[in-house]
Amino acid sequence: MTPGGSACPDCGLDDTEGANFCPSCGSQLLTGDDEATDSFEAVPVSPHEDDRAQFPPGCGLFVVDSGPKAGSRYGLESDLTTVGRHRSADILLDDVTVSRRHVEVDRTGDRYMVRDVGSLNGTYLNRDRIESAELNDGDELQIGRFKLVFFHGTAT
């Protein structure tokens, strides 16, 4: 062992003086002055809970999580909500990656169904390409460059 140095506790390399990590195996080297304090407990975060509170109970909503309109919120209160690049769409996503008439969301009672209506780039629900699917709380819908997270107002 080098004078004033220490050996790596994992691989035993003697020449580790002044290093924070072992040059041989990459293990972190602790000196007598160091204290291992890197442990922490992850706390689950429930994103968009404030968004849920802005809409009536039983109402679904989309929150744009990424894309040019990140942070936008859209309540799904109608029986039919259209999404696309067309000016008459209920949710206008003005980007060339979105078809003029991209998807429709049908509301029947407390159930929401999303249906691709012939888009060029497709519609993805939780990273799987879909033609039609039921939306569940926390689902991620990708339409072009936009990622919309679906929340159901009655979920807690």
Secondary structure as GFF3:
##gff-version 3
##sequence-region A 1 156
A	DSSP	alpha_helix	49	53	.	.	.	ID=ss1
A	DSSP	beta_strand	60	66	.	.	.	ID=ss2
A	DSSP	beta_strand	73	76	.	.	.	ID=ss3
A	DSSP	beta_strand	80	84	.	.	.	ID=ss4
A	DSSP	beta_strand	91	92	.	.	.	ID=ss5
A	DSSP	beta_strand	103	108	.	.	.	ID=ss6
A	DSSP	beta_strand	111	116	.	.	.	ID=ss7
A	DSSP	beta_strand	123	125	.	.	.	ID=ss8
A	DSSP	beta_strand	128	130	.	.	.	ID=ss9
A	DSSP	beta_strand	132	135	.	.	.	ID=ss10
A	DSSP	beta_strand	140	143	.	.	.	ID=ss11
A	DSSP	beta_strand	146	152	.	.	.	ID=ss12
###
